[in-house]
Amino acid sequence: MAIRDPQTEWIRIQLYRQMTPQQRMWLAAQMYEDGVAIARSSILDRYPNISPEEMARQLRRRLLPRHLFEEVEKYLAEQK
């Protein structure tokens, strides 16, 4: 993890405090979507011919905590 300059962090916090709750939620959603896009790109680099179903599974595996991933996989298997 990068070491952050305390003065820069203070400015960042002040900017976040000036945002409305809606702006902070939008920013969090954008950060999440960027993370998903990065994970998807990484999976495609490793498995270029991956099926859409396996892509969804791999994204769940990377984005969910292990116990939740296992519960979701179990649930989906029972639905088949």
C-alpha positions, -999 to 999 in steps of 0.1 A, spaced: 0 0 0 13 34 -9 24 58 18 2 89 16 12 125 24 -7 136 55 -15 170 40 -29 154 9 -50 131 30 -64 160 50 -74 178 17 -90 145 5 -110 142 37 -122 178 35 -133 172 -1 -152 141 9 -169 160 38 -181 186 13 -198 160 -8 -234 152 -5 -243 116 5 -255 110 -31 -221 122 -44 -203 98 -20 -225 69 -30 -219 77 -67 -181 78 -61 -183 44 -42 -203 29 -70 -179 41 -96 -150 27 -76 -168 -7 -74 -175 -7 -111 -138 1 -118 -128 -28 -96 -151 -52 -114 -137 -40 -148 -101 -45 -136 -110 -80 -123 -128 -89 -155 -98 -77 -176 -75 -98 -155 -96 -129 -159 -98 -123 -197 -60 -120 -198 -56 -154 -182 -86 -171 -198 -93 -155 -232 -119 -180 -242 -138 -181 -209 -176 -186 -211 -199 -159 -198 -211 -184 -170 -175 -191 -159 -167 -153 -161 -195 -146 -137 -183 -174 -114 -147 -161 -114 -159 -126 -107 -180 -139 -77 -149 -158 -65 -127 -127 -66 -152 -102 -53 -170 -120 -25 -156 -132 8 -148 -170 6 -177 -181 29 -202 -160 9 -188 -172 -24 -193 -208 -12 -228 -202 -1 -237 -185 -34 -222 -214 -54 -241 -239 -33 -273 -220 -38 -268 -218 -76 -259 -255 -78 -292 -263 -60 -311 -242 -85 -300 -263 -115 
